[in-house]
Amino acid sequence: MKSDECIVGIDIGGTKILSVVVNNKFEIVSRCRKKTKGWAKDIKPAERIIETIEESIQKAGSPKIIGIGVGAPGPVDTKNGIIINTPNLGWKDFAIVDILMEHFSVPVFLDNDVNLGTYAEWLLGNNKDAKHVVGVFPGTGIGGGLIINRKIVHGASGGAGEIGHMTMQIDGPLCGCGKRGCLEALASRIAIMKEISALILRGESEYLYEKVGTDISKIRSSIIAEVIENGEKKVENIVRKAAYLTGVAIANLINILSPELVILGGGLIEALGKIYEEEIQKAVKEHAMPFLRKKVIIEIGKLGDDAVALGSTLLCLRKLEKIKEFGNENVNKGDGK
Amino acid sequence: MKSDECIVGIDIGGTKILSVVVNNKFEIVSRCRKKTKGWAKDIKPAERIIETIEESIQKAGSPKIIGIGVGAPGPVDTKNGIIINTPNLGWKDFAIVDILMEHFSVPVFLDNDVNLGTYAEWLLGNNKDAKHVVGVFPGTGIGGGLIINRKIVHGASGGAGEIGHMTMQIDGPLCGCGKRGCLEALASRIAIMKEISALILRGESEYLYEKVGTDISKIRSSIIAEVIENGEKKVENIVRKAAYLTGVAIANLINILSPELVILGGGLIEALGKIYEEEIQKAVKEHAMPFLRKKVIIEIGKLGDDAVALGSTLLCLRKLEKIKEFGNENVNKGDGK
């Protein structure tokens, strides 16, 4: 990468699109963020994404862009550059890579957002020597990113890493996916909110009732954190239970994959990091085998909201270097390996 | 590999050592099997292993041996060629690779037995084009072998694949490993036997009582199969439950790793294959995500008792080819990659 060249990385989320431009020293030169809401009605998603990218490039002083990386909610077809299905955004088989390549005339690469968030936290963090990494991102859902032998694991379908749908309790509560007892049904933000709703309805959390009444849409992770800081033990116990269960799932991944590094990210970790760290460490001690867990570093990611967009730039950079190395023009739509 | 060259593969199990010799067409030229029992007393394990290998070579007509592969119960240190800990055999830090290299003066390679069993069933089976493979071997314990991007997964510790210690039920029954609710504690042969013991003590299985009285050491998997064939529904239900739980664990692995191929092996599958296949297919349908499971082939391995020993010869062959390719003399003690 030359000194006048830049790469764009975008993060397409359920509520926002974030586009960042990085230079050849891997510094973020500019950021542009737009809401994704309302797409289904009047604004075409492709136009909104292009607009966000263009604005970030302008903000950066219109440097030479040599490639674009895209992170999107899974499942994605990384080989053909297609977002297969994003229920939250209402897309099916959205050929994002072709659209952006045509508009910007540069190579474009796609991967799952949690894969890329894990990838960035790993390569830009303090433990980039690790060869085997597990990323766990609890939020509305619970996403996972797996890196084995320094490569993102996509599996046969391209959609590996669905750790949120690991069955943790047979015949347990119903999950959004239709089955029962998934980690997500027990420990996602929605699972936590379900328990909190019952507290409110039973009149067992005065502080929360004062704060939001009975409108549960107003309860954000930050409010949950505030309530706990104010000593609302029942809310704290709900969060601790979810965090512990997330830790049991992490212990299972340690038993299965034996990583050196586990990275925690996502909305719940950002708001409630201390509780999550405590409960996850406890659960890992109780549920992972000693010889597999003894050297594992478990840490909260440092990149916050930029993680996925930065992961997208890293994906792009690596792919471009691969193209140079092999002189292979067919890797424009990369498979993330 | 030249036409007059052969490779030795050995399988060191809890009850037997099996040594096979294969020729350059990958045909088994000879087999030798010895019991492992009584090692702790008068016979040194290294001597018994050497004896078994030597006998198999003699039986094969003393061909030129170019390498030896060793499969041993985990965890093993594949890099340094050491069997770290095998509670069933009473070994700790057993430097098997050095011992055999010194005696036979050929390269020797070591890996975990279930990894090698999975490896052989994959490469010598009908689906060797698969890039991502999960092997599940239920028996006294429940072993796992993982292949991702055509490579055996060892993880940071070398001991990845401990799927038997995936927590399936928090606060569930006690496992041999000391924690609770592991797959092994719910679905291994020992877990099945525990339930059957209760049936016998309650006088609820006449047929079993006639067959073995109250001496549960006499109940082999083959006897369980016979009892079920004779219509003992309560025993069948115990086995079905264990098989279903094994299937839920397999569904979890499909959700996490998205393999194309799942191979079933081990004592319980050999004796009770039909019940296991039915229940595993049912559990995978109910617990794996549709887009991850739809193309997965789940099949019973074809190699039976030879699987691990043949996997050992394959490991050796691949390592030797790697040595030639890279001219690297330091890979004698391979890392199984």
Interface residues (C-beta under 8 A of the other chain):
Chain A: P75 I84 N85 A130 K131 H132 G144 L146 I148 N149 K151 V153 H154 G155 A156 S157 G158 G159 A160 G161 E162 I163 H165 M166 T167 M168 Q169 I170 C177 K179 L245 V248 A251 N252 L253 N255 I256 L257 S258 P259 E260 E286 H287 M289 F291 L292 K294 K295 V296 K337
Chain B: P75 I84 N85 A130 K131 H132 G144 L146 I148 N149 K151 V153 H154 G155 A156 S157 G158 G159 A160 G161 E162 I163 H165 M166 T167 M168 Q169 I170 C177 K179 L245 V248 A251 N252 L253 N255 I256 L257 S258 P259 E260 E286 H287 M289 F291 L292 K295 V296 K337
